[in-house]
Amino acid sequence: MGSRRLAIFAAIAFFVAASAAGQQRALTSRQAEALAAYDHALADFKSILAERRRQIETREPLPNLPGQALYLARVAVISSYKDLTDAMPSRIGRPNKFEIPPAYFDADIEPLIDEYSRLFDVMEAPPADAQNSATPFNDVVDLATVIARTKGLAPEHAEAAGRISLGLFYAETNGKQNVRNGRSNTYMGSFQTGPSEDRNGRRKWEAIKGEIAAIDPSLSARDDKEEARARGTDHRFNHWTNVRDGLMNAHADLFREIPAIVKTLPDTIDQMKLFELIQIVPTPTRAALKSGDLLNYRVSSPTVMKHLRNNSIFAFGQADRARSSATFREILAAMWLFSRKFEKAMAKYAELKGR
């Protein structure tokens, strides 16, 4: 009886092996190359995740820009998976909790992305002297709203400025205040600004400080307290002053365009995406707004396309990376990696308004 059972198991094993070998032989050269590239990228991603975890747990000094290798490894995994599903559509699987299109992401590796996020939480933790706010989300909305009012916006559109700016907070830091940056030694804080951007924002804020005090005396008084608290420190690690100066530097002047923007882009998440593009590619975004045909405005500069790819837009897979130009309609559609962050911002905004 035992020998018969062994023979059955041997036959099953042979059948499985033969079937797998047959499937392997059935792959085209393109499919085999895509599968090998994905397996290699996945192995590299697991390796760098394990290395960073070991370095953190053993308190080994981290390399400069410790998040860059992690980021590039994650990009390679998503890119090679998209190439694999392009070559083998049958590999497109079930939806994933990150709301990444299934053609770009295998839901089975969700735990690896969770570990990726945990490592960045450690690497980007605020410095010990960071000046937190007890109301970080309210601060973003209140500052953006009052700035919009100084630009002459009606209450409805000033509220839109607050809602959009909350989306920017989530896009830049996932709603975490005073964080550092694992991929840059320049951009820091709740709104991820560089030193020159921070100085420019402070200068612009001083120019409207009188108007702010007239519109909202209590907010102006809060600002005086935060300015005094941040004196002598890096203003980017005071949540209030970094949000304030980040908004003034890049976004305040464009708040005037919100009435036209909401007509062209009635979807709130699209509005957030557009303002995030002001962070990523400010010059072409402003040009697109001035063109009178925002959605069909095309960018073709290699430098602009590089900046987009460096921010997870047209970054995944050979087909996307081969693009030499794109309209803003196409750019907004390609910002799917931001959508989940903006959905969180919408939920937080509804919660704040509900209070």
Backbone hydrogen bonds in HBPLUS format (Angstrom, degrees):
<---DONOR---> <-ACCEPTOR-->    atom                        ^
c    i                          cat <-CA-CA->   ^        H-A-AA   ^      H-
h    n   atom  resd res      DA  || num        DHA   H-A  angle D-A-AA Bond
n    s   type  num  typ     dist DA aas  dist angle  dist       angle   num
A0005-ARG N   A0001-MET O   3.01 MM   4  6.29 153.5  2.08 144.4 151.4     1
A0006-LEU N   A0002-GLY O   2.98 MM   4  6.26 156.7  2.04 149.2 155.6     2
A0007-ALA N   A0003-SER O   2.97 MM   4  6.16 150.4  2.06 141.2 149.1     3
A0008-ILE N   A0004-ARG O   2.99 MM   4  6.32 150.5  2.08 145.5 153.1     4
A0009-PHE N   A0005-ARG O   2.96 MM   4  6.29 164.6  1.98 153.9 157.3     5
A0010-ALA N   A0006-LEU O   2.90 MM   4  6.06 155.8  1.96 146.5 153.5     6
A0011-ALA N   A0007-ALA O   2.94 MM   4  6.13 150.5  2.03 141.6 149.5     7
A0012-ILE N   A0008-ILE O   2.92 MM   4  6.23 156.2  1.97 151.0 157.6     8
A0013-ALA N   A0009-PHE O   2.88 MM   4  6.10 164.2  1.90 150.4 154.8     9
A0014-PHE N   A0010-ALA O   2.91 MM   4  6.08 155.5  1.97 143.5 150.4    10
A0015-PHE N   A0011-ALA O   2.93 MM   4  6.15 154.8  1.99 144.7 151.7    11
A0016-VAL N   A0012-ILE O   2.87 MM   4  6.18 163.6  1.90 156.9 160.7    12
A0017-ALA N   A0013-ALA O   2.95 MM   4  6.10 168.3  1.97 151.1 154.5    13
A0018-ALA N   A0014-PHE O   2.83 MM   4  5.94 159.5  1.87 147.1 153.6    14
A0019-SER N   A0015-PHE O   2.78 MM   4  5.94 153.5  1.85 146.1 154.1    15
A0020-ALA N   A0016-VAL O   2.88 MM   4  6.13 161.9  1.92 151.9 156.4    16
A0021-ALA N   A0017-ALA O   2.86 MM   4  6.04 160.4  1.89 148.1 154.1    17
A0022-GLY N   A0018-ALA O   2.81 MM   4  5.98 149.0  1.91 141.6 150.6    18
A0023-GLN N   A0019-SER O   2.89 MM   4  6.19 153.6  1.96 147.8 154.8    19
A0024-GLN N   A0020-ALA O   2.85 MM   4  6.12 157.8  1.90 148.8 155.2    20
A0025-ARG N   A0021-ALA O   2.85 MM   4  6.10 156.3  1.90 147.3 153.5    21
A0026-ALA N   A0022-GLY O   2.91 MM   4  6.08 132.8  2.14 136.2 149.4    22
A0026-ALA N   A0023-GLN O   3.04 MM   3  4.93 125.3  2.35  90.1 105.2    23
A0027-LEU N   A0024-GLN O   3.22 MM   3  5.51 156.0  2.28 104.5 111.5    24
A0032-ALA N   A0028-THR O   2.90 MM   4  6.15 163.4  1.93 155.8 160.4    25
A0033-GLU N   A0029-SER O   2.95 MM   4  6.06 158.3  2.00 147.2 152.8    26
A0034-ALA N   A0030-ARG O   2.95 MM   4  6.13 156.9  2.00 146.4 153.1    27
A0035-LEU N   A0031-GLN O   2.89 MM   4  6.09 158.4  1.94 150.1 155.9    28
A0036-ALA N   A0032-ALA O   2.98 MM   4  6.12 161.0  2.01 145.7 151.0    29
A0037-ALA N   A0033-GLU O   2.90 MM   4  6.06 154.5  1.97 146.2 153.4    30
A0038-TYR N   A0034-ALA O   2.99 MM   4  6.20 156.8  2.04 146.2 152.1    31
A0039-ASP N   A0035-LEU O   2.97 MM   4  6.18 167.8  1.98 152.6 156.1    32
A0040-HIS N   A0036-ALA O   2.98 MM   4  6.12 156.0  2.04 144.2 150.8    33
A0041-ALA N   A0037-ALA O   2.91 MM   4  6.11 162.1  1.94 148.0 153.0    34
A0042-LEU N   A0038-TYR O   2.84 MM   4  6.00 161.9  1.87 156.8 161.6    35
A0043-ALA N   A0039-ASP O   3.03 MM   4  6.17 156.4  2.08 143.2 149.4    36
A0044-ASP N   A0040-HIS O   2.97 MM   4  6.24 156.3  2.03 149.7 156.2    37
A0045-PHE N   A0041-ALA O   2.93 MM   4  6.15 156.5  1.99 147.4 153.8    38
A0046-LYS N   A0042-LEU O   3.01 MM   4  6.26 165.8  2.04 152.2 155.2    39
A0047-SER N   A0043-ALA O   2.99 MM   4  6.15 151.3  2.08 142.0 150.3    40
A0048-ILE N   A0044-ASP O   2.95 MM   4  6.25 162.4  1.98 156.8 159.3    41
A0049-LEU N   A0045-PHE O   3.03 MM   4  6.16 158.4  2.07 151.2 157.6    42
A0050-ALA N   A0046-LYS O   3.01 MM   4  6.17 161.6  2.04 145.8 150.7    43
A0051-GLU N   A0047-SER O   2.91 MM   4  6.15 152.8  1.98 145.4 153.7    44
A0052-ARG N   A0048-ILE O   3.01 MM   4  6.14 169.2  2.02 150.1 151.9    45
A0053-ARG N   A0049-LEU O   3.02 MM   4  6.20 160.8  2.06 149.1 155.0    46
A0054-ARG N   A0050-ALA O   2.93 MM   4  6.11 159.7  1.98 147.3 152.7    47
A0055-GLN N   A0051-GLU O   2.92 MM   4  6.17 161.7  1.96 151.8 157.0    48
A0056-ILE N   A0052-ARG O   2.94 MM   4  6.12 157.9  1.99 150.1 155.6    49
A0057-GLU N   A0053-ARG O   2.95 MM   4  6.13 167.3  1.97 152.6 156.2    50
A0058-THR N   A0054-ARG O   2.92 MM   4  6.00 148.6  2.02 149.9 157.6    51
A0060-GLU N   A0055-GLN O   2.84 MM   5  4.81 142.4  1.98 146.1 151.9    52
A0059-ARG N   A0056-ILE O   3.19 MM   3  4.98 156.0  2.25  98.4 105.2    53
A0068-GLN N   A0065-LEU O   3.13 MM   3  5.71 157.5  2.19 117.7 123.8    54
A0067-GLY N   A0182-GLY O   2.82 MM 115  4.42 147.7  1.92 131.1 129.4    55
A0071-TYR N   A0067-GLY O   2.84 MM   4  6.03 161.4  1.87 154.0 159.3    56
A0072-LEU N   A0068-GLN O   2.90 MM   4  6.14 169.0  1.92 158.1 160.2    57
A0073-ALA N   A0069-ALA O   2.98 MM   4  6.07 150.6  2.06 140.4 148.6    58
A0074-ARG N   A0070-LEU O   2.95 MM   4  6.22 152.2  2.02 149.4 156.8    59
A0075-VAL N   A0071-TYR O   2.92 MM   4  6.22 160.7  1.95 152.9 158.5    60
A0076-ALA N   A0072-LEU O   2.92 MM   4  6.13 154.0  1.99 142.5 149.6    61
A0077-VAL N   A0073-ALA O   3.06 MM   4  6.32 149.4  2.16 141.7 149.2    62
A0078-ILE N   A0074-ARG O   3.05 MM   4  6.36 168.1  2.07 157.6 159.3    63
A0079-SER N   A0075-VAL O   2.78 MM   4  5.90 163.6  1.81 153.6 159.3    64
A0080-SER N   A0076-ALA O   2.86 MM   4  5.84 166.3  1.88 144.7 149.1    65
A0081-TYR N   A0077-VAL O   2.98 MM   4  6.06 145.7  2.10 141.1 150.6    66
A0082-LYS N   A0078-ILE O   2.99 MM   4  6.22 153.6  2.06 146.2 152.8    67
A0083-ASP N   A0079-SER O   2.99 MM   4  6.35 154.9  2.05 148.9 156.0    68
A0084-LEU N   A0080-SER O   2.93 MM   4  6.09 144.7  2.06 134.7 144.7    69
A0085-THR N   A0081-TYR O   2.84 MM   4  6.17 159.8  1.88 153.3 157.5    70
A0086-ASP N   A0082-LYS O   2.90 MM   4  6.04 140.5  2.06 141.3 152.5    71
A0087-ALA N   A0083-ASP O   3.04 MM   4  6.25 147.8  2.15 137.9 146.0    72
A0088-MET N   A0084-LEU O   2.65 MM   4  5.82 144.3  1.77 145.5 157.8    73
A0091-ARG N   A0088-MET O   2.85 MM   3  5.80 173.5  1.85 136.0 138.3    74
A0092-ILE N   A0089-PRO O   3.06 MM   3  5.66 168.5  2.08 118.2 121.9    75
A0099-GLU N   A0096-ASN O   3.13 MM   3  5.59 165.3  2.15 116.2 120.0    76
A0104-TYR N   A0101-PRO O   2.77 MM   3  5.60 164.1  1.80 131.2 136.7    77
A0105-PHE N   A0102-PRO O   3.34 MM   3  5.06 147.2  2.46  92.9 101.8    78
A0109-ILE N   A0106-ASP O   2.99 MM   3  6.01 172.8  1.99 133.3 135.2    79
A0110-GLU N   A0107-ALA O   3.23 MM   3  5.51 159.0  2.27 117.5 116.3    80
A0112-LEU N   A0109-ILE O   2.98 MM   3  5.46 136.2  2.17 113.1 124.7    81
A0113-ILE N   A0110-GLU O   3.01 MM   3  5.31 123.7  2.33 106.9 120.8    82
A0114-ASP N   A0110-GLU O   3.04 MM   4  6.41 152.9  2.12 153.9 162.5    83
A0115-GLU N   A0111-PRO O   3.04 MM   4  6.29 154.8  2.11 142.7 148.5    84
A0116-TYR N   A0112-LEU O   2.93 MM   4  6.17 151.6  2.01 140.8 149.2    85
A0117-SER N   A0113-ILE O   2.97 MM   4  6.24 157.4  2.02 148.6 152.9    86
A0118-ARG N   A0114-ASP O   3.03 MM   4  6.34 155.9  2.09 146.5 153.2    87
A0119-LEU N   A0115-GLU O   2.95 MM   4  6.19 156.9  2.00 154.1 159.5    88
A0120-PHE N   A0116-TYR O   3.11 MM   4  6.42 157.7  2.17 147.8 153.6    89
A0121-ASP N   A0117-SER O   2.98 MM   4  6.24 148.7  2.08 146.5 155.4    90
A0122-VAL N   A0118-ARG O   3.26 MM   4  6.60 147.4  2.37 142.0 149.1    91
A0122-VAL N   A0119-LEU O   3.14 MM   3  5.24 121.9  2.50  96.2 109.9    92
A0123-MET N   A0119-LEU O   2.92 MM   4  6.22 170.0  1.93 156.1 158.7    93
A0124-GLU N   A0120-PHE O   2.83 MM   4  5.70 147.3  1.94 148.4 154.6    94
A0125-ALA N   A0122-VAL O   3.38 MM   3  5.35 167.8  2.39 107.9 108.2    95
A0180-ARG N   A0124-GLU O   3.03 MM  56  4.55 161.6  2.06 122.3 126.9    96
A0130-ALA N   A0127-PRO O   3.11 MM   3  5.45 165.1  2.13 119.3 119.6    97
A0131-GLN N   A0237-PHE O   2.70 MM 106  6.04 169.4  1.71 165.1 168.2    98
A0239-HIS N   A0131-GLN O   3.17 MM 108  6.45 161.8  2.20 160.1 161.4    99
A0139-ASP N   A0135-THR O   2.98 MM   4  6.12 156.3  2.04 155.2 162.5   100
A0140-VAL N   A0136-PRO O   3.36 MM   4  6.61 156.1  2.42 139.8 143.8   101
A0141-VAL N   A0137-PHE O   3.23 MM   4  6.56 169.5  2.24 154.5 156.1   102
A0142-ASP N   A0138-ASN O   2.75 MM   4  5.88 171.2  1.76 162.0 165.1   103
A0143-LEU N   A0139-ASP O   2.91 MM   4  5.92 169.1  1.92 152.2 155.7   104
A0144-ALA N   A0140-VAL O   3.03 MM   4  6.11 167.4  2.05 149.5 153.5   105
A0145-THR N   A0141-VAL O   2.92 MM   4  5.97 159.6  1.96 148.8 155.1   106
A0146-VAL N   A0142-ASP O   3.05 MM   4  6.21 165.8  2.07 150.8 153.9   107
A0147-ILE N   A0143-LEU O   2.98 MM   4  6.10 157.9  2.03 150.0 156.6   108
A0148-ALA N   A0144-ALA O   2.92 MM   4  6.08 158.5  1.97 147.2 153.3   109
A0149-ARG N   A0145-THR O   3.02 MM   4  6.31 144.1  2.16 140.5 150.3   110
A0150-THR N   A0146-VAL O   3.17 MM   4  6.51 144.6  2.30 142.1 150.2   111
A0150-THR N   A0147-ILE O   3.08 MM   3  5.23 123.6  2.41  97.4 111.5   112
A0151-LYS N   A0148-ALA O   3.01 MM   3  5.05 137.4  2.20  96.0 108.8   113
A0153-LEU N   A0148-ALA O   3.26 MM   5  5.78 166.1  2.28 147.9 145.2   114
A0152-GLY N   A0149-ARG O   3.03 MM   3  5.13 159.6  2.07 107.4 110.9   115
A0157-HIS N   A0154-ALA O   2.99 MM   3  5.47 118.7  2.38 112.0 126.4   116
A0158-ALA N   A0154-ALA O   2.86 MM   4  6.05 150.1  1.95 157.6 166.7   117
A0159-GLU N   A0155-PRO O   2.91 MM   4  6.08 151.3  1.99 148.0 154.7   118
A0160-ALA N   A0156-GLU O   3.17 MM   4  6.47 145.5  2.30 132.7 142.0   119
A0161-ALA N   A0157-HIS O   3.05 MM   4  6.34 145.8  2.17 138.4 146.6   120
A0162-GLY N   A0158-ALA O   3.17 MM   4  6.55 150.3  2.26 142.6 149.7   121
A0163-ARG N   A0159-GLU O   2.96 MM   4  6.29 159.6  2.00 153.5 158.9   122
A0164-ILE N   A0160-ALA O   2.84 MM   4  6.00 166.4  1.86 154.4 158.1   123
A0165-SER N   A0161-ALA O   2.97 MM   4  6.03 158.5  2.02 143.5 149.7   124
A0166-LEU N   A0162-GLY O   3.08 MM   4  6.29 144.1  2.22 141.3 150.2   125
A0167-GLY N   A0163-ARG O   3.22 MM   4  6.57 146.9  2.33 140.9 149.5   126
A0167-GLY N   A0164-ILE O   2.98 MM   3  5.05 119.2  2.36  95.3 110.9   127
A0168-LEU N   A0164-ILE O   3.05 MM   4  6.53 142.4  2.20 142.2 153.1   128
A0169-PHE N   A0165-SER O   3.10 MM   4  6.42 151.0  2.19 144.9 151.5   129
A0170-TYR N   A0166-LEU O   3.21 MM   4  6.57 153.8  2.28 146.0 151.9   130
A0171-ALA N   A0167-GLY O   2.85 MM   4  6.10 153.7  1.91 147.7 156.2   131
A0172-GLU N   A0168-LEU O   2.88 MM   4  6.02 157.8  1.93 152.8 157.2   132
A0173-THR N   A0169-PHE O   3.06 MM   4  6.06 161.8  2.09 143.7 149.0   133
A0175-GLY N   A0169-PHE O   3.40 MM   6  5.41 160.4  2.44 117.4 112.3   134
A0174-ASN N   A0170-TYR O   2.76 MM   4  3.95 140.8  1.91 121.6 123.2   135
A0176-LYS N   A0173-THR O   3.18 MM   3  5.37 144.1  2.32 103.4 112.7   136
A0189-GLY N   A0179-VAL O   2.84 MM  10  5.05 148.0  1.94 169.2 172.2   137
A0184-SER N   A0181-ASN O   3.46 MM   3  5.40 165.1  2.48 101.9 106.1   138
A0188-MET N   A0193-THR O   3.08 MM   5  5.49 163.5  2.11 133.1 131.7   139
A0193-THR N   A0188-MET O   2.95 MM   5  5.49 137.9  2.13 156.3 143.2   140
A0192-GLN N   A0189-GLY O   3.07 MM   3  4.81 160.2  2.11 100.5 106.6   141
A0198-ASP N   A0194-GLY O   2.94 MM   4  6.17 155.4  2.01 156.2 163.8   142
A0199-ARG N   A0195-PRO O   3.00 MM   4  6.27 159.4  2.04 149.0 154.1   143
A0200-ASN N   A0196-SER O   2.95 MM   4  6.13 160.3  1.99 147.4 153.0   144
A0201-GLY N   A0197-GLU O   2.93 MM   4  6.09 156.9  1.98 145.9 152.0   145
A0202-ARG N   A0198-ASP O   3.01 MM   4  6.26 156.4  2.07 148.6 154.6   146
A0203-ARG N   A0199-ARG O   3.03 MM   4  6.25 158.9  2.07 149.2 154.7   147
A0204-LYS N   A0200-ASN O   3.03 MM   4  6.31 157.4  2.09 147.8 153.6   148
A0205-TRP N   A0201-GLY O   2.92 MM   4  6.12 152.1  2.00 146.8 154.8   149
A0206-GLU N   A0202-ARG O   3.01 MM   4  6.26 159.7  2.05 151.1 155.5   150
A0207-ALA N   A0203-ARG O   3.33 MM   4  6.60 143.1  2.47 138.2 147.3   151
A0208-ILE N   A0205-TRP O   3.01 MM   3  5.42 142.7  2.15 108.2 118.4   152
A0209-LYS N   A0205-TRP O   2.98 MM   4  5.94 109.1  2.50 145.5 164.0   153
A0209-LYS N   A0206-GLU O   3.40 MM   3  5.01 159.8  2.44  94.6 100.4   154
A0211-GLU N   A0208-ILE O   3.00 MM   3  5.29 116.0  2.42 105.0 120.2   155
A0212-ILE N   A0208-ILE O   2.96 MM   4  6.27 158.3  2.01 158.0 165.1   156
A0213-ALA N   A0209-LYS O   2.99 MM   4  6.24 159.1  2.03 150.7 155.3   157
A0214-ALA N   A0210-GLY O   3.15 MM   4  6.42 148.4  2.25 142.5 150.7   158
A0215-ILE N   A0211-GLU O   2.98 MM   4  6.22 153.8  2.05 150.6 157.6   159
A0216-ASP N   A0212-ILE O   2.81 MM   4  5.86 171.3  1.82 160.7 163.3   160
A0220-SER N   A0216-ASP O   3.03 MM   4  6.32 157.3  2.09 154.7 161.9   161
A0221-ALA N   A0217-PRO O   2.92 MM   4  6.17 148.9  2.02 145.1 153.2   162
A0222-ARG N   A0218-SER O   3.01 MM   4  6.28 154.7  2.08 144.0 150.6   163
A0223-ASP N   A0219-LEU O   2.92 MM   4  6.18 151.5  2.00 144.9 153.2   164
A0224-ASP N   A0220-SER O   3.01 MM   4  6.34 149.9  2.10 143.8 151.2   165
A0225-LYS N   A0221-ALA O   3.16 MM   4  6.50 155.7  2.22 147.6 153.2   166
A0226-GLU N   A0222-ARG O   2.98 MM   4  6.29 160.1  2.02 153.7 158.9   167
A0227-GLU N   A0223-ASP O   2.85 MM   4  5.99 157.2  1.90 152.1 158.6   168
A0228-ALA N   A0224-ASP O   3.04 MM   4  6.20 155.3  2.10 143.4 149.8   169
A0229-ARG N   A0225-LYS O   2.94 MM   4  6.15 153.4  2.01 144.1 151.9   170
A0230-ALA N   A0226-GLU O   2.91 MM   4  6.06 147.9  2.02 144.7 152.5   171
A0231-ARG N   A0228-ALA O   3.32 MM   3  5.22 151.7  2.41  96.6 104.8   172
A0233-THR N   A0230-ALA O   2.98 MM   3  5.50 151.8  2.06 146.4 144.0   173
A0237-PHE N   A0234-ASP O   2.92 MM   3  5.87 171.9  1.93 131.1 133.9   174
A0238-ASN N   A0235-HIS O   3.24 MM   3  5.39 158.0  2.29 110.4 109.2   175
A0242-ASN N   A0238-ASN O   2.94 MM   4  6.04 159.8  1.98 164.8 171.4   176
A0243-VAL N   A0239-HIS O   3.00 MM   4  6.13 166.8  2.02 156.0 159.2   177
A0244-ARG N   A0240-TRP O   2.95 MM   4  6.09 169.8  1.96 154.5 157.9   178
A0245-ASP N   A0241-THR O   2.90 MM   4  5.90 168.0  1.92 143.5 147.4   179
A0246-GLY N   A0242-ASN O   2.82 MM   4  5.77 152.2  1.90 142.0 150.6   180
A0247-LEU N   A0243-VAL O   2.94 MM   4  6.07 164.3  1.96 153.3 156.8   181
A0248-MET N   A0244-ARG O   3.00 MM   4  6.21 161.6  2.03 147.4 153.1   182
A0249-ASN N   A0245-ASP O   2.89 MM   4  5.91 154.5  1.96 142.8 149.6   183
A0250-ALA N   A0246-GLY O   3.26 MM   4  6.37 175.0  2.26 151.5 151.8   184
A0251-HIS N   A0247-LEU O   2.93 MM   4  5.09 143.8  2.06 133.2 144.6   185
A0252-ALA N   A0247-LEU O   2.87 MM   5  5.76 145.3  1.99 158.1 155.4   186
A0254-LEU N   A0251-HIS O   2.92 MM   3  5.32 125.9  2.22 109.0 123.9   187
A0255-PHE N   A0252-ALA O   3.06 MM   3  5.28 150.9  2.15 103.9 113.0   188
A0257-GLU N   A0254-LEU O   2.86 MM   3  5.32 148.5  1.96 111.6 121.0   189
A0258-ILE N   A0255-PHE O   3.01 MM   3  5.32 166.1  2.03 114.1 118.5   190
A0260-ALA N   A0257-GLU O   3.08 MM   3  5.55 118.8  2.47 111.8 125.5   191
A0261-ILE N   A0257-GLU O   2.86 MM   4  6.03 158.6  1.91 155.5 162.2   192
A0262-VAL N   A0258-ILE O   2.91 MM   4  6.00 166.9  1.93 164.3 163.4   193
A0263-LYS N   A0260-ALA O   3.21 MM   3  5.24 130.9  2.46  95.2 108.2   194
A0264-THR N   A0260-ALA O   3.11 MM   4  6.43 158.0  2.16 150.5 156.0   195
A0265-LEU N   A0261-ILE O   2.66 MM   4  5.75 160.1  1.70 157.4 164.4   196
A0270-ASP N   A0267-ASP O   3.12 MM   3  5.34 120.5  2.49 101.1 115.3   197
A0271-GLN N   A0267-ASP O   3.12 MM   4  6.53 148.8  2.23 147.3 156.5   198
A0272-MET N   A0268-THR O   3.04 MM   4  6.42 153.5  2.11 147.8 154.4   199
A0273-LYS N   A0269-ILE O   2.91 MM   4  6.19 156.0  1.97 147.9 154.8   200
A0274-LEU N   A0270-ASP O   2.97 MM   4  6.24 156.8  2.03 149.0 154.1   201
A0275-PHE N   A0271-GLN O   3.17 MM   4  6.50 162.4  2.20 149.9 153.6   202
A0276-GLU N   A0272-MET O   2.91 MM   4  6.14 145.3  2.03 147.4 157.9   203
A0277-LEU N   A0273-LYS O   2.98 MM   4  6.30 142.5  2.13 144.9 155.0   204
A0277-LEU N   A0274-LEU O   3.08 MM   3  5.10 123.0  2.41  93.8 108.3   205
A0278-ILE N   A0275-PHE O   3.11 MM   3  5.05 136.6  2.30  92.8 105.0   206
A0279-GLN N   A0276-GLU O   2.89 MM   3  5.17 133.2  2.11 102.2 115.2   207
A0280-ILE N   A0276-GLU O   3.17 MM   4  6.57 146.2  2.29 141.3 151.0   208
A0281-VAL N   A0277-LEU O   2.72 MM   4  5.51 154.5  1.78 145.6 152.6   209
A0285-THR N   A0281-VAL O   3.27 MM   4  6.28 153.1  2.34 152.4 160.3   210
A0286-ARG N   A0282-PRO O   2.95 MM   4  6.14 159.4  2.00 155.3 160.0   211
A0287-ALA N   A0283-THR O   3.01 MM   4  6.25 157.6  2.06 149.1 156.0   212
A0288-ALA N   A0284-PRO O   2.84 MM   4  5.99 151.2  1.92 143.2 150.6   213
A0289-LEU N   A0285-THR O   3.04 MM   4  6.30 152.7  2.12 144.4 151.2   214
A0290-LYS N   A0286-ARG O   3.04 MM   4  6.30 149.6  2.14 146.2 154.2   215
A0291-SER N   A0287-ALA O   3.01 MM   4  6.09 124.1  2.34 138.9 153.2   216
A0291-SER N   A0288-ALA O   3.24 MM   3  5.08 139.7  2.41  92.2 103.5   217
A0296-ASN N   A0293-ASP O   3.19 MM   3  5.71 129.5  2.46 111.5 123.9   218
A0297-TYR N   A0294-LEU O   3.23 MM   3  5.33 159.3  2.28 104.9 111.2   219
A0329-ARG N   A0295-LEU O   2.90 MM  34  4.60 142.9  2.04 142.4 131.6   220
A0328-PHE N   A0297-TYR O   3.00 MM  31  5.89 132.6  2.23 148.7 161.6   221
A0299-VAL N   A0326-ALA O   2.90 MM  27  5.61 167.0  1.92 155.4 154.5   222
A0326-ALA N   A0299-VAL O   2.98 MM  27  5.61 149.1  2.08 151.8 161.5   223
A0305-MET N   A0301-SER O   2.98 MM   4  6.29 168.7  1.99 160.6 163.5   224
A0306-LYS N   A0302-PRO O   2.91 MM   4  6.05 146.8  2.03 139.8 149.0   225
A0307-HIS N   A0303-THR O   2.98 MM   4  6.31 154.2  2.05 147.5 153.9   226
A0308-LEU N   A0304-VAL O   2.94 MM   4  6.26 156.9  2.00 153.4 160.0   227
A0309-ARG N   A0305-MET O   2.98 MM   4  6.22 162.8  2.01 147.0 151.3   228
A0310-ASN N   A0306-LYS O   2.89 MM   4  6.11 150.2  1.98 146.8 155.6   229
A0311-ASN N   A0308-LEU O   2.98 MM   3  5.23 152.9  2.05 105.7 114.4   230
A0313-ILE N   A0308-LEU O   2.99 MM   5  5.08 145.0  2.12 134.4 136.4   231
A0312-SER N   A0309-ARG O   3.12 MM   3  5.14 144.7  2.25 117.7 111.9   232
A0321-ARG N   A0317-GLY O   3.00 MM   4  6.18 168.9  2.01 157.7 161.4   233
A0322-ALA N   A0318-GLN O   2.95 MM   4  5.91 129.5  2.21 140.3 151.3   234
A0323-ARG N   A0320-ASP O   3.17 MM   3  5.66 161.1  2.21 111.9 117.7   235
A0330-GLU N   A0327-THR O   3.07 MM   3  5.17 117.0  2.49  95.7 110.1   236
A0331-ILE N   A0327-THR O   2.87 MM   4  6.23 151.0  1.96 146.8 156.1   237
A0332-LEU N   A0328-PHE O   2.91 MM   4  5.99 168.7  1.92 148.0 150.4   238
A0333-ALA N   A0329-ARG O   3.17 MM   4  6.36 156.1  2.23 139.4 145.9   239
A0334-ALA N   A0330-GLU O   2.98 MM   4  6.16 139.9  2.14 139.9 150.6   240
A0334-ALA N   A0331-ILE O   3.06 MM   3  5.04 123.6  2.39  94.6 109.4   241
A0335-MET N   A0332-LEU O   3.21 MM   3  5.32 160.7  2.24 104.4 110.2   242
A0338-PHE N   A0335-MET O   3.01 MM   3  5.64 155.8  2.07 117.1 124.2   243
A0339-SER N   A0336-TRP O   3.24 MM   3  5.18 141.9  2.39  96.3 106.7   244
A0341-LYS N   A0338-PHE O   3.02 MM   3  5.39 120.0  2.39 107.8 122.6   245
A0342-PHE N   A0338-PHE O   3.06 MM   4  6.38 157.7  2.11 157.0 164.1   246
A0343-GLU N   A0339-SER O   2.86 MM   4  6.15 146.6  1.97 149.4 159.4   247
A0344-LYS N   A0340-ARG O   3.08 MM   4  6.35 150.6  2.17 142.1 149.0   248
A0345-ALA N   A0341-LYS O   3.01 MM   4  6.37 149.9  2.10 142.2 150.9   249
A0346-MET N   A0342-PHE O   2.90 MM   4  6.19 153.1  1.97 145.6 152.4   250
A0347-ALA N   A0343-GLU O   3.02 MM   4  6.29 155.8  2.08 145.4 151.5   251
A0348-LYS N   A0344-LYS O   2.91 MM   4  6.19 158.0  1.96 149.6 155.7   252
A0349-TYR N   A0345-ALA O   2.82 MM   4  6.03 154.7  1.89 148.8 156.2   253
A0350-ALA N   A0346-MET O   2.97 MM   4  6.21 158.7  2.02 147.8 152.9   254
A0351-GLU N   A0347-ALA O   3.00 MM   4  6.24 149.2  2.10 141.8 150.6   255
A0352-LEU N   A0348-LYS O   2.90 MM   4  6.20 157.4  1.95 150.7 156.0   256
A0353-LYS N   A0349-TYR O   2.95 MM   4  6.20 163.0  1.98 152.4 156.9   257
A0354-GLY N   A0350-ALA O   2.86 MM   4  5.93 141.6  2.01 138.3 149.4   258
A0355-ARG N   A0351-GLU O   3.20 MM   4  6.49 133.2  2.43 140.5 150.9   259
A0355-ARG N   A0352-LEU O   3.22 MM   3  5.36 136.7  2.42  96.5 107.7   260
